[in-house]
Amino acid sequence: EAAVTQSPRNKVTVTGGNVTLSCRQTNSHNYMYWYRQDTGHGLRLIHYSYGAGNLQIGDVPDGYKATRTTQEDFFLLLELASPSQTSLYFCASSDANKNTGQLYFGEGSKLTVL
Amino acid sequence: GDSVTQKQGQVTLSEDDFLFINCTYSTTTYPTLFWYVQYPGQGPQLLLKVTTANNKGISRGFEATYDKGTTSFHLQKASVQESDSAVYFCALVVYGGSGNKLIFGTGTLLSVKP
């Protein structure tokens, strides 16, 4: 069973604040993803990566940076947080070698921007 | 571009009722389609997968059938239980030069009354 761990699980910041969300996966998957989940919008892809040092732009990247430092670790950075970024963020990983398209999700990080 | 559409935002049923959730898709490649389920407080998890090869997926009493003619794939279950209460997402794999990604529908909240 794939294990994806996110931290922090809950975060409150103010407008203009700096936030880093962390994700670690322990199953040697090459792909990692950051999604945000909002009512009425479902899950929307922010950024993804297919290996250490690689970064691909997703569908809603504005206001977000990301960095993949190792095979295991993928970070999402909000350098000037805005209330519109209040959301539930999910990290996920997948094994492209198996080419099943199955994603393994973490438990989510709830971010509130006041 | 590639997309998936779920029009049913919420479905309320009683135990032993029949469940039907529809999803339509648009893609320029051969579709690989998924249904994910998200229980309260958890990240989404794979429920089942449907490809053009098998046209149908079955898991945990749920069944999904793909219809190329109408570009739809619907999820059904003959008899729902209260424990099936969750959010259900359809998803489509998008294959590209920048790597593979999964795009999700907006989700259908299923509430099953005992």
Interface residues (C-beta under 8 A of the other chain):
Chain A: V4 Y31 Y33 Y35 G40 H41 G42 L43 R44 L45 Y48 Y50 Q56 I57 G58 D59 F90 A92 S94 A96 T100 G101 Q102 L103 F105 G106 E107 G108
Chain B: Q6 G9 T32 F34 Y36 G41 Q42 G43 P44 Q45 L46 K49 F89 V93 S98 G99 N100 K101 L102 I103 F104 G105 T106 G107
